Amino acid sequence: MTTTAAVPEAPGALPLVGHALPLFRNPLGFLRSLPAYGDLVQIRIGPQRAIVLCTPELTRQVLVNDRVFDKGGAFFDRAREVLGNGVLTCPHAQHRRQRRLTQPAFHHVRLADQAEVMLEHVNAVTACWNDGQVIDVPADMEKITSRVLLATMFSTTLRPETMAHISDDLTVVLAGIYRRMFLPAVLDRLPTTANRRYHRANSRLRHTVASAVSGRLGAVAQDGGGDDLLSILLSARDPEGDGPGLSDIELADQAVTFFMAGVETAATTLAWSLYLLSRNRGVEERLHAEVDAVVGGRPATYQDIPKLPLAGGIVRETLRLYPPVPLMTRTATRDTRLGGCCVPIGTTIAYSPYLIHHRPDTCSDPGRFDPGRWAATAGRSPERDSFFAFGGGARKCMGDQFGLTQVVLALATIAARWKLRPAAGTDSRPQLSSTLRPKHLRMHTIDRAGGAPH
Ligand code: HEM
């Protein structure tokens, strides 16, 4: 049996920065190239080495075995600076309890009510659009998803400027986590503009969220619990241990975790869906027909979702083509074996939904946008079996149904009234930042009821 030292290294590494250059310049081409070197391939991210899993089987094996392959590696080391030990970042030993305490917040029985909040905010943001206007699509989509999360989390207790602060700080902090993954820790304390912005945004974010949590605690003590996510977290008791619920610090960690995990992921999915529709007019026309038949002139509802299979297929196909989290890490907690190789304790392992979704054996013609792959009639398929956009195993995304509901409803609501077309200055090349986002996506709005023909 070989050791990790014998695992082939991807070409193109430079001293000090490793593969940071190809990961920045052409991240997706780089990820797609890796399976050519083996089922396990070494890359270097700044000072750290990682072994990338290049098959769906190895990816599943690592995700399911979360005791041996625990949260760790460059991303999580940096993310813990911001998220503390929330459910996304905590080690295996704390995870079961945290998951039991937080999961009820995303129970499917709440989705119908949460969907009403989602629709209110999609309508509020798109009500400001005028025919022929140019919009910054990811920014507008983030307005929707951050307001939805804030409203479902804190009900109506936050002032608009507090919501704006949280949203701005999240953007700076997320980009900072990603940038700092590639840099040695000794550079953290340098008084650079980027470091100052990051620290300022991080401490304001913690402060705002902690005050919002204690404000909500006060309101709950006075008037009893509500039905928002925070009230559910507040009243959570561990059903398996007789231990207490979440402490105030843990509550703030979870609140920041939900924002970090749920805002940009859903916003970039929506932005990519709208872009892909503008490039695939046949699919766009069929979506308009579906939405017009189901929704007509009234607002879409949660009950409409099963009647919108094409909208659902478009969202899943977007997540296949552009998974918002294209690369994630784990750490081996003991010496172990993987893919015929001895993996020593402490080794960083990386899994990549993007890489797996683009293997020709997991998806025929993987670069083609084809929502029909997800039709109910298509049945089981390699695409479905190898779909990792929400991760897998015990650490699988907790907000997957919340996120899918939100994106499908927003897409249907937008498509009922608008068509979008790329505007001058658009550069849709995918950029690997905190999520996989288009570089600059500016689009013209066209009112379907009578806008200029395009
Ligand atoms: C389209 C939208 C979304 C995508 C693509 C997505 C993707 C992911 C992925 C890949 C993971 C696993 C990370 C890992 O393996 O280390 C994850 C975990 C998580 N996500 Fe999502 N996510 C989305 C939306 C959301 C939303 C809306 C929320 C909450 C409001 C959320 C909350 C979480 C949480 C709490 C975890 C940690 C679960 C655990 O470790 O037990 N996500 N997400």
Boltz pocket constraint, residues with backbone or C-beta under 6 A from the ligand:
constraints:
  - pocket:
      binder: B
      contacts: [[A, 87], [A, 88], [A, 89], [A, 99], [A, 149], [A, 257], [A, 258], [A, 259], [A, 261], [A, 262], [A, 263], [A, 265], [A, 266], [A, 269], [A, 319], [A, 323], [A, 324], [A, 325], [A, 328], [A, 329], [A, 388], [A, 389], [A, 390], [A, 391], [A, 392], [A, 394], [A, 395], [A, 396], [A, 397], [A, 398], [A, 399], [A, 400], [A, 402], [A, 403], [A, 404]]
      max_distance: 6.0
